[in-house]
């Protein structure tokens, strides 16, 4: 029996995966392939994974007067991160949308007090944190009105508590140059400029990747381009190796007359290809 070999539309697979995770992206599915992939990856970047995390708190956070006055409430919130519990009531109503601060500095933020009837009443305090795999680093507390004034302050706390988190972003042998005040710096960043920060004598480039003049995440642009190239590379590999793949499937006892290949999972750093009839994953590396 001769097998027929089909490579399904990766474009449709990507759209289906994205819309299943983020239903609001359905209205974006008419965008071209590259643009839709970038929108999806940007959504992935601003939406932190709902995992069980290993908790790390800075000395500055534990000494913060607001933390001391609200320790039980904040500890309960941290416990939710540790246990992978839902955090919807603590997330901004704009959570998952464009986030310039995150694009520039790689830091997420969350309200300390839960919503009441869908709104944050008497709750202006924000807890800032970095995520690295299954570790979460809680930096310090600030308020909305100080948003543009805190980047350098938070970067200094990260460097004092976990300097290794900034090692990858250090421009060794360089100086930060003109020292913009925080408000000037944020205005430039919001307009697509890349600002280096002097952090305890180290020149640190944007740990979130930076912001494009379009307002999009620079990381989402580069990641989506890399993914597009990777997908095209593996499509060609599938086409070239289809006879070997059919043979390997027969050895596994998979003898469907028609083999259909597609993408099962995709994120900013991972692609999983599979055969759809048998739901069998493919290792193409």
C-alpha positions, 0 to 999 in steps of 0.5 A: 500500500502506497502512503500519501504524504501531506504537509498541512498548512502550518499557517492554519495550525499557528492560527488555531493554536494562537486562538485556542490560547488567546480567543481575542486573537481571532479578529487578527487571523486575517493578518498575513502570516508573518504579522500574525505570528509576531502578534501571537509571540508578543501576546506570549511575552506579555502573558506570564505562564501559569506555573508553580514558581520558586519564589525569591524576594529582594531584601528591599522588598522585605524591608519595604514599609508597605510590605511590613504593614501588609505582610499577610496579604502579600505573602498570600499573593506570593503563595498563589504564585508558588502554588500556580493558583489563578491570579486574575483578580490581581491582574490589570484589566489591560493585562495581555495588551501592549506593555512598553515597560515590560518590552524595555525592562522585562519586568511584569507587575501585578496589583497587591490587592484583589479587584472588587467588582472588577475594579481596583479600589484603593489599590494603587500599589504594584509588585514588580517581578522578573520570571526566569523559567520556573523561578520568579524574582520579586523586586519591590513595590511601587505605585502607578504614578511613579511608573516612569520614575522607577526603572533604574531603581528596580534595576539597581535592586536586581543587581544588588540581590541577583547580579547574575540576572543582569550578566547577559545584558551587560555591555562590558567595556561600554559606558551608559553615556548621557544619564537621562533622568527616568522620565526622559528615559521612558519618553525616549523608550516609548518612542522607540529609542534604546537606552542603556542604564548605569547600574552600579557601574555596569552598562546594562542594555534593555533586559526586555529587548527594547521597543520598536518605533511602532510600539511593538516589542523588539523581541517579538519581532526577532523571535517571530522572524526566527520562528518563521525561518525555522518553520520554513527550514523544517518544511523543506526537511520534511519534503526532502525526508518524506520517504525516510519518515514514512519508513520510520512510521511503518516500523512503529506500526503506523501505517495510515495510507495518508500521513498529514504533518503539522504544528502541534505546539508553538511558542516564543522558544519552542515548536513541536511538529507531529503527524496528525492522524496518529498524533505522533510527535516528530523530532526534526532536530 
